[in-house]
Amino acid sequence: MKLQRSSYSLRHRLVAVGVVMGLFGGVLVARAAHLQLINPEFYQQQGDARFLREVPIPTSRGMISDRNGEPLAVSSPVESVWVNPKELLQHPDRLPELADALGIPRDVLMQKVSERAHKEFLYLRRHMNPDLAAEVTDLGIPGVYSQREFRRFYPHGEVMAHVLGFTNIDDHGQEGLELAFEDWLTGTEGAQQVIRDRRGRVVENVDLIRPAEPGHDLVLSIDRRIQYLAYRELKSALIEHGASAGSIVVLDVPTGEILAMVNQPSYNPNARESATTDAQRNRAVTDVVEPGSVMKTLTFAAALESGKFTPETPIQTAPGYMTLAGGHPIRDFRNYGTLTLTGVLTKSSNVGATLVAQQLSNEHQFDMYHRLGLGQVSGSGFPGESSGVLRPPNTWGPAEKATISYGYGLSVTPLQLARAYAAIGNGGRINEATFVKGGSKASQQVLDPAIAEQLMQMMETVTGPEGTARRAAVLGYRVAGKTGTSRKASGGGYAAKRYAAVFVGLVPASHPRFAMAVVIHDPQGEEYGGGAVSAPVFHHVMEGALRLMDVPPDNIEQWFAEQAAKKAPQTAAVRPAGADGTGALR
C-alpha cells in the first residue's frame, strides 16, 4: 500500500509566525511611539505617583517685641519625629531600639503603633532638639522620619505671660495677644516637589511650588523695663500683705498706649503644663471689681459739669453717717464735719459723695461714667475683655444712686479705671487703649479741659499730708490720684473681712505722662486699704518709670536736695584714715 505525502509546510508556518510577530511588533512600536511621542504624560504620571511628592515648607510666626525692640516672643526651629506604622510594623524587631532612642516605654510605643497599624502617619515626639531628632533618624529604622517645625519661646517667662498668652503645639495662638493677632503673626506655609526613595528620604528637590512666607513681626506698646518694675512690686506687695491676687495697668496718658500690664498669680508660658486656669487669666482685662472710692473722682466730674458745685463748695458731712429712705445706712470713717468738695475727695467721705450725687440726675451721672469708658470695652482688642457692669440709670433707686457714687453697685476692670483717669489727665480727652506701639486712634473730648484741670488739683490733695494716699507721693513730682477700699461680695451680701485695695493715680500732675491703676485682692492684717496697700506700689513703680523715661521733676530743687541728702551719709561713711584719730571706717 502507498502512503499519502503530508501537506505540512515548514516554510508556510514560518511565514505565518513571522507575519504574526510582525503585527505584534508593529503594535508595540506604535504603542511605544504613542506613549513616548504623542501621549508621554501617562508614564510620567505613573512614575511621579510613586516617587514625586509635594511636601510643605514650614514657616515661623512673626516675632513679638516691646516698644524698644526687645524680643518678647520668638520662634525656634525644632524637629518632630513621626512614623509610618504600616512600614514600621514590618520590622517589629526594631521597635525596642526606637523606644529607647525616644525615651518612650517599649510597651507604650508598641501599643501606640499597633493601634494605628492601618495608618500611614503618627507623631511619636513633637518639638525635639534637632540634634536629638537626627540621632533617632540616623538609626535607619524603616518608617521613621522627622520634619521641621517651629516652637514659640518666651524669654521673659511669667513677667509677660498674661499679655502675650501662648500658642499650642501646632504654633497657633490660644490666649492673649498671640490669639488676638493670630492672622498677622501666622506665616504662609510654602510647598515644594521632591523625589523620595523607597524609604521616604528626599533624594532630589524638583520644583518650588510656593515659597514660605514668615509671619509679620509685632511691636507692642509695652515697655519691658516698666513691666518688670510693675511685676516685681506687685509680687512683693502680695507677699507682704498675704493677698490672694492683684493687677497693675500703666498707660501712656497722651496716647492710650499700654506700657505695662501684670497680674498675680502668674505662670511660665514656656512650661505651662503645671499652670492652673486661674493663674492664666489676665485679670486686668477679664476680671471686674467694685472699685470703691476711686469712683468719687468720676462722680465729682459730673458734679462740676452740672454747674451746681465748685471745688470750694461746702458740704456738711456731720455727724459722719446718714440713713437713706428705706433704712440704708451710709457711714464715714469718722465725723469730718464741714468739708469742701475738694475736702470730700481728700478725706474720701462717703456721706459727702452721697450728698453730691443726690443733687445730680441719674442720667447725667450715668452719662459721665459712660463717657469715661465704664460699661464698655476699652478698644484694646484683647480676647475676653470684660465691659464691666454699669446698669441703666432708670434702674437706680436712691440707695443704688448713692452707692454707685462711691464705688459699689457697679463693676469695672483695672484697665477701665486706668483709662478713665488717663482721660482726666489728658485734658478730658479719652483714647482707646492699645497694645500696639503707634496704634492709638483719634481721641475723643469727653470732659471740659477746665473741669479736668480742677479734678487734677483736687486729686493732688489726696496724696498730700491730709490725704488718704500719702504713701503714693513721689519725691520731686506732683502726684494726683484716689484711693479705694471695697468690701468683696459673697453669698448675696458682702464678706466681713475680704477687701479689694485700689489706687489709681497720675504723674506728673503738672503734665500727666503716666496713669496707673493698682488693684490688690484680699490683703490680710490691720492695714488693708488702698492707701496702705496699693498706694505704695504706685510709688515704687512710678519712681522707677519716671527715671527710666527721663521725665523731668516738677520740683527740681526738691529733687536735687533729696539726692544730695541721700549721698551725704554715703560720703560720711568712709573717712580718711586718722581723720578721727582712730583710722576707723564709719
Rosetta blueprint (number, residue, H / E / L):
1 M L
2 K L
3 L L
4 Q L
5 R L
6 S L
7 S L
8 Y L
9 S L
10 L H
11 R H
12 H H
13 R H
14 L H
15 V H
16 A H
17 V H
18 G H
19 V H
20 V H
21 M H
22 G H
23 L H
24 F H
25 G H
26 G H
27 V H
28 L H
29 V H
30 A H
31 R H
32 A H
33 A H
34 H H
35 L H
36 Q H
37 L H
38 I H
39 N L
40 P L
41 E H
42 F H
43 Y H
44 Q H
45 Q H
46 Q H
47 G H
48 D H
49 A H
50 R H
51 F H
52 L E
53 R E
54 E E
55 V E
56 P E
57 I E
58 P L
59 T L
60 S L
61 R L
62 G L
63 M L
64 I E
65 S E
66 D L
67 R L
68 N L
69 G L
70 E L
71 P E
72 L E
73 A E
74 V E
75 S E
76 S E
77 P E
78 V E
79 E E
80 S E
81 V E
82 W E
83 V E
84 N L
85 P H
86 K H
87 E H
88 L H
89 L L
90 Q L
91 H L
92 P H
93 D H
94 R H
95 L H
96 P H
97 E H
98 L H
99 A H
100 D H
101 A H
102 L H
103 G L
104 I L
105 P L
106 R H
107 D H
108 V H
109 L H
110 M H
111 Q H
112 K H
113 V H
114 S H
115 E H
116 R L
117 A L
118 H L
119 K L
120 E L
121 F L
122 L E
123 Y E
124 L E
125 R E
126 R E
127 H E
128 M E
129 N L
130 P H
131 D H
132 L H
133 A H
134 A H
135 E H
136 V H
137 T H
138 D L
139 L L
140 G L
141 I L
142 P L
143 G L
144 V E
145 Y E
146 S E
147 Q E
148 R E
149 E E
150 F E
151 R E
152 R E
153 F E
154 Y L
155 P L
156 H L
157 G H
158 E H
159 V H
160 M L
161 A H
162 H H
163 V H
164 L H
165 G L
166 F L
167 T E
168 N L
169 I L
170 D L
171 D L
172 H L
173 G E
174 Q L
175 E L
176 G H
177 L H
178 E H
179 L H
180 A H
181 F L
182 E H
183 D H
184 W H
185 L H
186 T L
187 G L
188 T E
189 E L
190 G E
191 A E
192 Q E
193 Q E
194 V E
195 I E
196 R E
197 D L
198 R L
199 R L
200 G L
201 R L
202 V E
203 V E
204 E E
205 N E
206 V E
207 D E
208 L E
209 I E
210 R E
211 P L
212 A L
213 E E
214 P L
215 G L
216 H L
217 D L
218 L E
219 V E
220 L E
221 S L
222 I L
223 D L
224 R H
225 R H
226 I H
227 Q H
228 Y H
229 L H
230 A H
231 Y H
232 R H
233 E H
234 L H
235 K H
236 S H
237 A H
238 L H
239 I H
240 E H
241 H H
242 G L
243 A L
244 S L
245 A E
246 G E
247 S E
248 I E
249 V E
250 V E
251 L E
252 D E
253 V L
254 P L
255 T L
256 G L
257 E E
258 I E
259 L E
260 A E
261 M E
262 V E
263 N E
264 Q E
265 P L
266 S L
267 Y L
268 N L
269 P H
270 N H
271 A H
272 R H
273 E H
274 S H
275 A L
276 T L
277 T H
278 D H
279 A H
280 Q H
281 R L
282 N L
283 R H
284 A H
285 V H
286 T H
287 D L
288 V L
289 V E
290 E L
291 P L
292 G H
293 S H
294 V H
295 M H
296 K H
297 T H
298 L H
299 T H
300 F H
301 A H
302 A H
303 A H
304 L H
305 E H
306 S H
307 G L
308 K L
309 F L
310 T L
311 P L
312 E L
313 T L
314 P E
315 I E
316 Q E
317 T L
318 A L
319 P L
320 G L
321 Y E
322 M E
323 T E
324 L E
325 A L
326 G L
327 G L
328 H E
329 P E
330 I E
331 R E
332 D L
333 F L
334 R L
335 N L
336 Y L
337 G L
338 T E
339 L E
340 T E
341 L H
342 T H
343 G H
344 V H
345 L H
346 T H
347 K H
348 S L
349 S L
350 N H
351 V H
352 G H
353 A H
354 T H
355 L H
356 V H
357 A H
358 Q L
359 Q L
360 L L
361 S L
362 N H
363 E H
364 H H
365 Q H
366 F H
367 D H
368 M H
369 Y H
370 H H
371 R H
372 L L
373 G L
374 L L
375 G L
376 Q L
377 V L
378 S L
379 G L
380 S L
381 G L
382 F L
383 P L
384 G L
385 E L
386 S L
387 S L
388 G L
389 V E
390 L L
391 R L
392 P L
393 P H
394 N H
395 T H
396 W L
397 G L
398 P H
399 A H
400 E H
401 K H
402 A H
403 T H
404 I H
405 S H
406 Y L
407 G L
408 Y L
409 G L
410 L L
411 S E
412 V E
413 T L
414 P H
415 L H
416 Q H
417 L H
418 A H
419 R H
420 A H
421 Y H
422 A H
423 A H
424 I H
425 G H
426 N L
427 G L
428 G L
429 R E
430 I E
431 N L
432 E L
433 A L
434 T E
435 F L
436 V E
437 K L
438 G L
439 G L
440 S L
441 K L
442 A L
443 S L
444 Q E
445 Q E
446 V L
447 L L
448 D L
449 P H
450 A H
451 I H
452 A H
453 E H
454 Q H
455 L H
456 M H
457 Q H
458 M H
459 M H
460 E H
461 T H
462 V H
463 T H
464 G L
465 P L
466 E L
467 G L
468 T L
469 A L
470 R H
471 R H
472 A H
473 A L
474 V E
475 L L
476 G L
477 Y E
478 R L
479 V L
480 A E
481 G E
482 K E
483 T E
484 G E
485 T E
486 S E
487 R E
488 K E
489 A E
490 S E
491 G L
492 G L
493 G E
494 Y E
495 A E
496 A E
497 K E
498 R E
499 Y E
500 A E
501 A E
502 V E
503 F E
504 V E
505 G E
506 L E
507 V E
508 P L
509 A L
510 S L
511 H L
512 P L
513 R L
514 F E
515 A E
516 M E
517 A E
518 V E
519 V E
520 I E
521 H E
522 D L
523 P L
524 Q L
525 G L
526 E L
527 E L
528 Y L
529 G L
530 G H
531 G H
532 A H
533 V H
534 S L
535 A H
536 P H
537 V H
538 F H
539 H H
540 H H
541 V H
542 M H
543 E H
544 G H
545 A H
546 L H
547 R H
548 L H
549 M L
550 D L
551 V L
552 P L
553 P L
554 D L
555 N L
556 I H
557 E H
558 Q H
559 W H
560 F H
561 A H
562 E H
563 Q H
564 A H
565 A H
566 K H
567 K H
568 A H
569 P H
570 Q H
571 T H
572 A H
573 A H
574 V L
575 R L
576 P L
577 A L
578 G L
579 A L
580 D L
581 G L
582 T L
583 G L
584 A L
585 L L
586 R L
